[in-house]
């Protein structure tokens, strides 16, 4: 199983019309933390992923792309 989130975060944030900095401020996290998620260095905890989805207007299914093999 492979979970792809990094490209989805970048694309979904861009689609929302917000910048990564604006999203980070709304989430009350550092821009570096959000950048770590967007670059694939870290994955957000589920509670943070839910907040991210609410802010950028997407579902968890949109955020997480899971490939089973």
SVG drawing of the C-alpha trace seen along z (x, -y; Angstrom):
<svg xmlns="http://www.w3.org/2000/svg" viewBox="-15 -34 26 40">
<polyline fill="none" stroke="black" stroke-width="0.4" points="0.0,0.0 1.2,-3.5 -0.3,-6.7 0.1,-9.8 -0.6,-13.1 2.2,-15.6 1.1,-16.4 -2.5,-16.4 -1.9,-19.0 -0.1,-21.4 -2.8,-21.0 -5.7,-21.3 -4.3,-24.4 -3.7,-26.0 -7.2,-25.1 -8.6,-26.7 -7.2,-30.0 -5.2,-30.3 -1.5,-30.3 0.3,-27.8 1.0,-30.6 -2.7,-31.5 -3.6,-27.9 -0.9,-27.5 -2.2,-30.7 -5.8,-29.4 -4.6,-26.1 -2.5,-27.7 0.6,-25.8 3.9,-27.0 4.3,-27.4 7.3,-25.0 5.0,-22.3 2.6,-22.7 5.6,-22.7 6.8,-19.4 3.5,-17.9 3.4,-19.3 6.9,-18.1 6.3,-14.6 8.7,-14.9 5.9,-14.3 2.2,-13.3 -0.4,-15.3 -2.1,-13.6 -5.7,-12.8 -7.1,-15.6 -4.9,-18.1 -5.9,-16.5 -9.5,-17.1 -8.9,-20.7 -6.9,-21.1 -9.8,-19.7 -12.3,-22.0 -10.1,-25.0 -9.4,-24.2 -12.8,-22.7 -12.0,-19.1 -12.7,-15.6 -10.2,-13.3 -10.6,-11.1 -9.5,-14.0 -6.5,-14.5 -5.3,-11.0 -4.8,-8.9 -4.3,-5.3 -2.9,-2.8 -3.2,0.9 -0.8,3.3"/>
</svg>
